[in-house]
């Protein structure tokens, strides 16, 4: 496996994790983990796709991203020991392997060269979230501005920038 996407595990790390992975098949719409659950480790998407959902304060879930083979899920939470911030759900038949958090931490202690790769993955995740937040913020701002213009035009006011 040789992913080119910077948000995916490198082939070298993928192979190095081989002995730590337990494989499982996930059926359509089956959750790998849910927002708020304690992290037990990381999930590696081998085949198929997994959808990631962000939960709002009201409990509504919204699709944040869909990932495919080569993606590692739950890395931030596994490294920090915090609860999952997203819900991950197989969107169809997907093959996903799992690495327990203690096994991953022990592996990284013995193989510090891979730590930088995981830092790169975490950085890419953060960059993606920042970019998505900025795009959505601009879109929301434009939407509010357009609603204001529509309201103003309905009562005969002119919007001046």
C-alpha positions in Angstrom: 0.0 0.0 0.0 1.5 3.4 -1.0 -0.9 6.2 -0.2 0.0 9.6 -1.6 -2.6 11.5 0.5 -0.7 13.3 3.3 -3.7 12.4 5.6 -3.0 8.7 5.2 -0.6 6.4 6.8 2.6 5.8 4.9 3.3 2.4 3.5 6.3 2.0 5.8 4.2 2.7 8.9 1.3 0.6 7.6 3.6 -2.4 7.2 5.3 -1.7 10.6 1.8 -1.9 12.3 1.0 -5.2 10.7 1.8 -7.3 13.8 -0.3 -5.1 16.0 -3.4 -5.0 13.9 -6.5 -7.1 14.5 -8.7 -7.2 11.4 -12.4 -7.0 11.4 -15.1 -6.5 8.8 -17.6 -3.8 9.3 -21.0 -3.9 7.7 -22.9 -1.0 6.2 -23.9 1.7 8.7 -22.0 0.0 11.6 -20.3 2.3 14.0 -16.6 1.9 14.7 -16.8 4.4 17.5 -19.2 7.1 18.6 -18.6 10.7 19.7 -18.1 10.8 23.5 -16.9 7.2 23.8 -13.5 6.6 25.4 -10.7 5.9 22.9 -9.4 2.4 23.0 -7.0 2.7 20.0 -6.8 3.6 16.3 -8.6 2.2 13.3 -6.9 1.6 9.9 -9.2 1.6 6.9 -8.1 -1.3 4.6 -11.0 -1.4 2.1 -14.2 0.5 1.6 -15.2 3.8 3.0 -15.9 5.2 6.5 -18.0 8.3 7.1 -17.1 10.6 9.9 -19.9 12.6 11.6 -19.7 15.6 13.8 -22.3 15.9 16.6 -23.9 19.2 17.5 -24.9 20.3 21.0 -28.5 19.3 20.1 -27.4 15.8 19.2 -27.8 16.1 15.5 -25.0 14.5 13.4 -23.6 16.1 10.3 -21.3 14.4 7.8 -17.8 15.9 8.2 -15.8 13.7 5.9 -15.7 10.3 4.1 -12.3 8.5 4.1 -11.0 5.4 2.3 -8.2 2.9 2.4 -5.0 4.2 4.1 -6.8 6.4 6.6 -6.1 6.2 10.3 -9.1 7.1 12.5 -9.1 8.1 16.2 -5.4 9.0 16.2 -5.8 12.3 18.1 -7.9 10.7 20.8 -5.6 7.6 21.1 -2.6 9.8 21.6 -4.3 12.2 24.0 -6.4 9.6 25.8 -9.5 11.8 25.4 -12.9 10.7 24.2 -13.8 10.6 20.5 -15.0 13.8 19.1 -16.5 12.3 16.0 -18.6 9.2 15.1 -17.1 6.8 12.6 -19.5 4.6 10.6 -18.8 2.2 7.7 -20.7 3.5 4.7 -20.7 0.1 3.1 -18.9 -3.2 3.6 -15.5 -2.0 4.8 -12.4 -3.9 6.1 -10.9 -2.1 9.1 -8.1 -3.1 11.4 -7.7 -2.0 14.9 -4.6 -1.2 17.1 -5.0 -1.0 20.8 -3.8 2.3 22.4 -1.3 0.7 24.7 0.2 -1.4 21.8 0.4 1.8 19.7 2.1 3.8 22.5 4.6 0.9 23.2 5.3 0.6 19.4 6.1 4.3 19.2 8.4 4.1 22.2 10.4 1.4 20.5 10.2 3.0 17.0 10.6 6.8 17.5 11.2 7.3 13.8 7.4 6.8 13.3 6.5 9.5 15.8 7.2 12.2 13.2 4.9 10.5 10.7 2.1 10.5 13.3 2.8 14.2 14.1 2.5 14.9 10.4 -0.9 13.1 10.3 -2.2 15.0 13.3 -1.0 18.3 11.7 -2.8 17.5 8.4 -6.0 16.7 10.4 -5.7 20.0 12.2 -5.0 21.9 8.9 -8.0 20.2 7.3 -10.3 21.2 10.2 -9.0 24.7 10.2 -9.6 25.0 6.4 -13.1 23.5 6.6 -13.9 25.9 9.5 -12.7 28.9 7.5 -14.7 27.9 4.4 -17.8 27.3 6.4 -17.4 30.5 8.4 -17.1 32.5 5.2 -20.1 30.7 3.7 -22.2 31.3 6.8 -21.2 35.0 6.8 -22.2 35.4 3.2 -25.5 33.6 3.9 -26.2 36.0 6.8 -25.2 39.0 4.6 -27.5 37.8 1.8 -30.4 37.3 4.2 -29.8 40.8 5.4 -29.8 42.1 1.8 -33.0 40.2 1.0 -34.7 41.6 4.1 -33.6 45.1 3.4 -34.7 44.9 -0.2 -38.1 43.6 0.8 -38.8 46.8 2.8 -37.2 49.0 0.2 -33.8 49.6 1.8 -30.6 49.5 -0.1 -27.6 47.6 1.3 -24.3 49.5 1.1 -21.0 47.7 1.5 
